[in-house]
Amino acid sequence: MKKNHFKKLVALLLTINLFIMTIDLTPTKAANITKNVNLNVNGLVNPGTPSAATDAWGKGIGSYIYFGTYPQSDKNGTTKEPIRFRVLNLNSDSNSDGTTDSIFILSDMVLDKIKFNTSRSAGNSFTSSNLSKWLNSNDTYTGGHAGGFYNTAFNTSEKKIILNTTWNEDENEANVENHVNPLVGSDLKGEKIFVLSAKESTNPSYGFFKTALAKSNKTLIYMPTDYSLVGRTYKYTWLRSPVKGYTYLVGMNLAHSNYTQATFDNIFMLILS
């Protein structure tokens, strides 16, 4: 999934091209979620807190917004459609200064697949990874939709409200239940688009169950788009959390760690200002 931070939702009123327009109130793939979508922050709610790994994301309570476009039903990747995001936090802090300045959102579906890195020697740091470069349309990268996710998914007006995110995580992050290897913290150093860390994937305030990253955790199950399934080999999603004691292993949702050069599906996050 992808994550992004956005400027306060009031900024979303700047242009209709932000796709916070009409939302389908009867989607079959999210029937248990309360849908509150509005062009005003008062119309959105933070997700509920799951009490078990068998609960749905947000325990049936949560908000969605549409923002940006990306190939989804078109397997050729030519036609783009509005991207639906889950609202993880209405009161986010994009630069760790203690000030609420953003809304934290996560793509509701698996959108694409790409290698974390193309070789073991490239390491397992997200900030310098092939995955991060592709997500943020920076430098050269291998795989994924041409142009990188950032440049493909968002127009000029939309890019103006996506914030750079700087977060610091504890380097000695505790092991996650059912994950074979201990995972360590993974900082963000100004990225606009990123994937979840193990800590974020088990944060109850984001609507996730608080422990397991294993297959039994239904709060971490994401439906794939038709486009993301083309040539698909794996069914897991990358975390940005490295495996402790290794330079070429990274954690994954719903599975154990794997080599950075494997190709996995992605869900993405952003922070909107």
Salt bridges, closest charged atoms under 4 A:
ASP108 OD2 - ARG84 NH2 2.84
ASP108 OD1 - ARG86 NE 2.81
GLU169 OE2 - ARG240 NH2 3.70
GLU200 OE1 - LYS3 NZ 1.84
GLU200 OE1 - ARG240 NH1 2.86
ASP265 OD2 - ARG232 NE 2.49
